[in-house]
């Protein structure tokens, strides 16, 4: 039963919109308040950043150029957003902003959204991955402190 509980916690941490914000209260409710659980939640909630940041770019290269409907939609939406965001992207502080955005443990902020924003805006993937993981580290530590140490079951 312990393995199934851990799997439930880890899969919850990887779900979009729920992520670590839902995994910590679940772990607390199931009685897992140790540091190992904290580390595993952080790792599993950080995991989706890799396929989002690297996979979407690969999908873009392979699929968008071959499907006319996607190509025109891509031109209208993504390229337009990237053109308008060029003024902001040139500053290195944009990665600090991305990390802070991911660090806020509220619905709509997190690894999935931060990674998606990074892709849409056209930020460097490696720097974005570092910013998203650092932001998630801060969010996980804050959630661990709130849920486990203080006992707030969000």
Residue pairs with C-beta under 8 A, 6 or more apart in sequence:
5 30
5 32
6 32
6 37
6 40
8 26
8 30
9 23
9 26
9 27
9 30
9 32
9 37
9 40
9 41
10 23
10 40
10 41
10 44
11 44
12 18
12 22
12 23
12 26
13 19
13 20
13 22
13 23
13 40
13 41
13 44
13 45
14 44
14 45
14 47
14 48
15 22
16 48
16 112
17 107
17 108
17 110
17 112
19 45
19 110
19 111
19 112
20 41
20 42
20 45
20 105
20 110
20 136
20 139
20 140
20 143
21 105
21 106
21 107
21 110
21 139
21 143
21 154
23 41
23 44
23 45
24 41
24 140
24 143
24 144
24 146
24 147
24 148
24 154
25 147
25 153
25 154
27 33
27 37
27 41
27 147
27 148
28 147
28 148
28 151
28 153
29 153
33 148
38 140
38 144
38 148
41 140
41 144
42 136
42 137
42 140
45 110
45 111
45 136
45 140
46 111
46 132
46 133
46 136
46 137
48 111
48 112
48 115
49 111
49 114
49 115
49 129
49 132
49 133
49 136
50 129
52 111
52 112
52 115
52 116
52 119
53 115
53 118
53 119
53 125
53 128
53 129
53 132
54 125
56 116
56 119
57 119
57 125
60 74
60 78
63 70
64 70
64 71
64 74
65 71
78 120
81 120
81 121
82 120
82 121
82 122
85 121
85 122
88 94
88 121
89 121
89 122
89 123
94 123
95 123
95 127
95 128
95 130
95 131
96 131
98 114
98 117
98 118
98 123
98 128
98 131
98 132
98 135
99 131
99 132
99 134
99 135
99 138
100 135
101 109
101 113
101 114
101 117
101 135
102 109
102 110
102 111
102 113
102 114
102 131
102 132
102 134
102 135
102 136
102 138
102 139
103 134
103 135
103 136
103 138
103 139
103 142
104 139
105 139
105 142
105 143
110 136
110 139
111 132
111 135
111 136
114 128
114 131
114 132
114 135
115 128
115 132
118 125
118 128
118 131
118 132
119 128
143 154
146 152
146 154
147 153
147 154
